[in-house]
Amino acid sequence: MVPLEANAAHENTLDRLKTLAATWSAIPFDGHLVLGHPTEGGVMLLHPRARILWERLRRHDVAASEFASDADVDALIAAFRDAGLLDELPAPAPAASAAETPPALDTPEIRLDTVYACGPRPIRVRCTDPHLSELLAAVLAPCHATAIPQAELLVINDSSGFTLYEDGILARSGLTLAQARNAVLNRMIRLGRPEQRFTTILHGAAVTDGGCCVVLLGGGGSGKSTLAAALIAEGWRLVSDDLIPLEARTGHVWTVPYALSVKKGSWPLLSASFPALRTAPTHRFGARCIRYLGAVPRPSLFSGRQVTALLFVRYAADAPAGAVRLRPVAALSELTASLSAIPVAPDDRIDLLHWLETRPAWRLSYSSRAEAITLVRQALAET
């Protein structure tokens, strides 16, 4: 017999699970179930047996007594407890205070004040922080424009962190250097194409040979940009580096003319193909030393491209070369590990999951540039 105290604990856990089941979105995906947080970008993936349990929870068709004997129930509870979803959540920390409109700034305080166009709509970017201004100017150099701006982004740095204003209205505050950089580059993409809706912005690189278009994904240091540069040296064109906008409904990726970032370890590998890399300025971003390539071949800004394949890349000096075809559920796990943003809006989550289910995906492991290019060709030949 289950002790009375255990029954009470099971009843409480059951109530919490039922609340989660009623509030989290649930999207069928490759035989599994993807649960989406109602207000944040987080997701959880339930295997088929856990999916059955979740659907029963939504129907209030689970009794607390089952918790004592069902290993799948125990596993689901453990997963939610590990994620902090069955405990009382701590009160959110107060957001850093920031003025709703930007303060008046003297001209000497502005370290960057330039118009850029990464889409049809030019945007003025201003920044008071020297380091962030340097990083943004390097990435955005190929987007320099002389047109009259139709929107403005302003970043101010003070003791509370970086604050971003969009057209004079507070957008985000309390940001780190990395967060501020990413926030500006993300907003540039969306503001530059206001007539389009993007499901998400992927963290990776995309290249095209005029027919095929592949998206290279992976965590920091996995070799995405280096492989993109190697393919460009073979005649491909750069669609986008670091941030790839994925259009809603069509699943097309669009050209973003940001400079291609190359980390220090790849300079010797690529300098023969890109001599400008030898003398390009070096920029420090955290622990990384980066040089940028702006003058690389690119496709038109004014048409999207259907993605032929997703390639999750892993470079390691001693890695055996290999290409493994991934099921959609494995591709989703790899995508979240690559730090790509999972949409909050349910419709956008559905769009992203449908796109993943219909895109061939591969995991590529290699230890040399030649191996990587061979594996890309092999994956495309088998797609």
C-alpha positions in Angstrom: 0.0 0.0 0.0 1.2 3.5 -0.8 1.7 5.6 2.4 -0.7 8.4 3.0 2.0 11.0 2.7 3.0 9.7 -0.7 -0.6 9.9 -1.8 -0.8 13.5 -0.8 2.5 14.3 -2.7 1.2 12.5 -5.8 -2.0 14.4 -5.7 -0.1 17.7 -5.5 2.2 16.7 -8.3 -0.8 15.5 -10.4 -2.5 18.9 -9.9 0.7 20.7 -11.1 1.0 18.4 -14.1 -2.6 19.0 -15.0 -2.0 22.8 -14.8 1.0 22.5 -17.1 -1.0 20.3 -19.5 -3.7 23.0 -19.7 -1.3 25.9 -20.3 1.6 24.6 -22.4 1.1 24.2 -26.2 1.5 20.6 -27.5 2.5 20.0 -31.1 2.7 16.4 -32.6 6.2 15.9 -34.2 7.8 12.8 -35.7 5.8 10.5 -33.4 6.7 12.6 -30.4 5.1 15.6 -28.7 6.8 19.1 -28.5 5.6 21.1 -25.5 6.0 24.8 -25.7 6.2 27.2 -22.8 3.3 29.7 -23.1 5.4 32.8 -22.6 9.0 31.9 -23.2 10.9 30.1 -26.1 11.6 26.9 -24.1 10.3 23.6 -25.4 10.3 20.0 -24.0 10.3 16.9 -26.2 8.2 13.9 -25.0 8.8 10.4 -26.4 5.8 8.4 -27.6 4.8 6.8 -24.2 5.2 10.1 -22.4 3.1 11.7 -25.1 0.3 9.3 -24.3 0.5 10.2 -20.6 0.5 13.9 -21.5 -2.7 13.5 -23.6 -4.3 11.7 -20.7 -3.4 14.5 -18.4 -5.1 17.0 -20.7 -8.2 14.8 -20.5 -7.8 14.5 -16.6 -7.6 10.8 -17.1 -4.7 10.0 -14.7 -5.1 9.0 -11.1 -2.4 9.8 -8.4 -2.3 6.1 -7.6 -0.6 5.4 -10.9 2.4 7.4 -9.9 3.6 4.6 -7.6 3.9 2.0 -10.2 4.5 3.6 -13.7 8.1 4.2 -14.5 7.1 6.4 -17.4 5.2 8.6 -15.0 8.2 8.8 -12.7 10.5 9.7 -15.6 8.1 12.5 -16.8 7.9 13.9 -13.3 11.7 13.8 -12.9 12.1 15.6 -16.2 9.7 18.4 -15.2 11.2 18.6 -11.7 14.7 18.9 -13.2 13.4 21.7 -15.4 12.0 23.5 -12.3 8.4 23.2 -13.5 7.0 21.3 -10.5 8.4 23.6 -7.9 7.2 27.1 -7.0 9.1 29.3 -9.4 11.1 32.2 -7.8 9.8 35.7 -8.3 11.4 37.2 -11.4 14.3 39.6 -10.8 13.2 43.2 -11.4 14.2 44.4 -14.8 17.0 47.0 -14.9 15.4 50.4 -14.9 15.7 52.4 -18.0 14.0 55.5 -19.4 11.1 54.8 -21.8 12.7 57.3 -24.2 16.4 57.9 -24.7 18.2 60.7 -22.9 19.6 63.6 -24.8 23.1 62.8 -26.1 25.9 65.1 -27.0 27.6 64.3 -30.4 30.9 63.2 -28.8 29.0 60.5 -26.9 28.0 58.8 -30.1 30.7 56.4 -31.3 28.7 54.9 -34.2 26.2 56.8 -36.3 25.7 55.1 -39.7 22.9 54.0 -42.1 22.8 50.4 -43.1 20.6 48.4 -45.4 20.4 44.6 -44.9 17.1 44.6 -46.7 14.9 47.0 -48.7 14.5 49.3 -45.7 17.6 51.4 -44.6 18.1 51.7 -40.9 20.2 54.2 -38.9 22.3 52.6 -36.1 23.7 54.8 -33.3 25.7 53.5 -30.3 27.6 55.1 -27.4 29.8 52.2 -26.4 33.2 52.0 -28.2 33.6 48.2 -28.1 30.0 47.5 -29.3 30.3 50.2 -32.0 33.5 48.5 -33.3 31.9 45.1 -33.4 28.7 46.4 -35.1 30.6 48.4 -37.7 32.7 45.4 -38.6 29.7 43.1 -39.1 27.6 45.7 -40.9 30.3 47.1 -43.2 28.9 45.4 -46.3 25.5 46.9 -45.6 26.6 50.5 -45.6 24.1 52.7 -47.3 23.6 56.3 -48.3 19.8 56.2 -48.4 17.6 58.2 -46.1 16.9 55.9 -43.0 13.4 54.7 -42.4 14.0 53.4 -38.9 16.5 53.9 -36.1 18.2 51.8 -33.5 20.1 53.4 -30.6 22.2 51.6 -28.0 23.3 53.2 -24.8 25.6 51.7 -22.2 25.6 52.7 -18.5 26.1 51.0 -15.1 22.9 48.9 -15.6 24.1 47.4 -18.9 23.2 48.1 -22.5 19.8 49.6 -23.4 18.3 49.3 -26.9 15.8 51.9 -28.2 13.9 51.4 -31.4 12.6 54.6 -33.1 12.9 56.4 -29.8 11.0 53.8 -27.7 12.6 51.5 -25.2 12.9 48.0 -26.6 15.2 46.1 -24.2 17.4 46.9 -21.2 19.9 45.4 -18.9 21.7 43.6 -21.8 25.3 42.3 -21.8 27.6 43.1 -24.7 26.8 39.9 -26.5 23.1 40.3 -26.0 23.2 43.9 -27.2 25.1 42.9 -30.3 22.7 40.1 -31.1 19.6 42.2 -30.4 20.8 44.9 -32.8 21.6 42.4 -35.6 18.3 40.6 -35.1 16.3 43.8 -35.2 18.1 44.9 -38.3 16.9 41.8 -40.1 13.3 42.3 -39.1 13.2 46.1 -39.5 14.8 45.8 -42.8 12.0 43.7 -44.2 8.9 44.9 -42.3 6.5 43.4 -44.9 7.7 39.9 -44.2 7.2 37.6 -41.2 9.9 35.3 -40.0 9.2 32.2 -38.0 12.6 32.4 -36.3 16.2 33.5 -37.0 18.5 30.5 -37.0 22.0 30.6 -35.6 24.2 29.3 -38.4 25.4 30.0 -42.0 23.6 29.5 -45.3 25.2 29.1 -48.7 24.0 28.4 -52.2 25.5 27.1 -55.4 22.7 28.6 -57.5 20.6 25.4 -57.3 21.1 23.9 -53.8 20.9 25.9 -50.6 22.3 24.4 -47.4 22.1 25.6 -43.9 25.1 24.9 -41.7 24.2 24.7 -38.0 26.1 23.9 -34.8 27.2 25.4 -31.5 30.0 28.0 -31.1 33.3 26.8 -32.5 31.7 23.9 -34.5 33.1 25.2 -37.8 30.0 26.7 -39.5 31.5 29.9 -40.8 34.8 28.1 -41.7 32.9 25.5 -43.8 30.8 28.3 -45.4 34.0 30.1 -46.4 35.5 26.8 -47.8 32.4 26.3 -49.9 32.5 29.9 -51.1 36.1 29.2 -52.2 34.6 26.3 -54.3 32.2 28.6 -56.1 29.3 28.8 -53.7 27.7 32.2 -52.5 27.0 33.3 -49.0 23.3 33.7 -48.2 23.9 34.7 -44.5 26.4 34.1 -41.7 25.6 33.8 -38.0 21.9 34.9 -38.3 19.6 33.3 -40.9 16.0 34.5 -41.2 13.5 31.7 -41.9 10.4 33.1 -43.5 7.0 32.0 -42.2 4.8 29.7 -44.4 7.3 29.5 -47.3 10.2 28.1 -45.3 12.6 30.2 -47.4 15.8 31.7 -46.1 16.8 35.2 -47.1 20.1 36.9 -47.9 21.5 39.0 -45.1 24.7 40.8 -46.3 26.5 40.7 -42.9 30.3 40.2 -43.1 31.5 36.6 -42.7 33.2 36.0 -39.4 36.3 33.9 -39.3 37.9 32.9 -35.9 41.6 32.9 -35.4 42.1 29.2 -35.7 40.8 29.2 -39.2 42.9 32.1 -40.6 45.7 29.9 -41.8 43.3 27.4 -43.4 41.5 30.1 -45.4 44.0 32.9 -46.1 45.2 31.3 -49.4 41.6 31.5 -50.8 40.9 34.8 -49.2 44.1 36.9 -49.1 42.3 39.9 -47.6 42.0 37.8 -44.4 45.7 38.2 -43.7 45.5 42.0 -43.2 41.9 42.3 -42.0 41.5 44.1 -38.6 41.3 41.8 -35.6 38.3 42.2 -33.3 38.0 40.7 -29.8 34.6 39.4 -28.8 34.9 37.8 -25.4 37.7 35.2 -25.6 37.5 35.1 -29.4 39.6 36.8 -32.0 37.7 37.4 -35.2 38.4 38.8 -38.6 35.6 39.6 -41.1 35.3 39.0 -44.8 32.9 41.5 -46.4 33.7 41.1 -50.1 32.3 37.6 -50.8 29.9 36.5 -53.5 26.2 36.7 -52.5 22.9 36.0 -54.1 20.2 38.6 -54.6 18.7 40.4 -51.6 15.2 40.3 -53.2 14.4 36.6 -53.4 14.3 33.8 -50.8 15.7 30.3 -51.2 14.2 26.9 -50.4 16.6 25.0 -48.2 17.8 21.7 -49.7 19.3 20.3 -46.5 20.2 21.1 -43.0 23.8 20.1 -42.1 24.8 20.0 -38.4 28.5 20.3 -38.5 31.2 19.1 -36.0 34.8 19.8 -36.6 37.5 18.1 -34.4 41.1 17.6 -35.2 40.8 13.8 -34.5 37.2 13.3 -35.7 36.6 10.3 -38.0 34.9 11.6 -41.2 31.2 10.6 -41.5 27.7 11.7 -42.5 24.7 10.5 -40.5 21.1 11.1 -41.7 19.0 12.5 -38.9 15.3 11.9 -38.1 13.4 15.2 -37.5 13.3 14.6 -33.8 17.1 14.4 -33.7 17.3 17.5 -35.9 15.2 19.4 -33.4 17.6 18.4 -30.6 20.5 19.5 -32.7 18.8 22.8 -33.5 18.2 23.7 -29.9 21.8 22.8 -29.0 23.0 25.2 -31.8 21.3 28.1 -29.8 18.8 28.8 -32.6 15.8 30.6 -31.2 12.7 28.6 -30.7 9.6 30.8 -31.4 7.2 31.7 -28.6 4.1 32.1 -30.8 2.3 28.7 -31.3 1.8 29.3 -35.1 5.5 30.0 -35.5 6.4 26.9 -33.5 4.1 24.8 -35.8 5.8 26.4 -38.8 9.3 25.6 -37.6 8.4 22.0 -36.7 6.7 21.4 -40.1 9.8 22.8 -41.8 12.1 20.5 -39.8 9.9 17.5 -40.7 10.2 18.3 -44.4 13.9 19.2 -44.6 16.5 16.5 -45.0 19.0 16.8 -42.1 22.5 15.4 -41.7 25.2 15.4 -39.0 28.7 15.8 -40.5 31.9 15.1 -38.6 35.2 15.8 -40.1 38.8 16.9 -39.4 39.8 18.7 -42.6 38.4 21.1 -45.1 38.6 18.5 -47.9 36.7 15.9 -45.8 34.0 18.5 -45.1 33.5 19.5 -48.7 33.3 15.8 -49.7 30.7 15.1 -47.0 28.6 18.1 -48.1 28.5 16.7 -51.7 27.8 13.2 -50.4 24.8 14.4 -48.3 23.4 16.4 -51.2 23.8 13.5 -53.5 21.7 11.3 -51.1 19.1 13.9 -50.4 
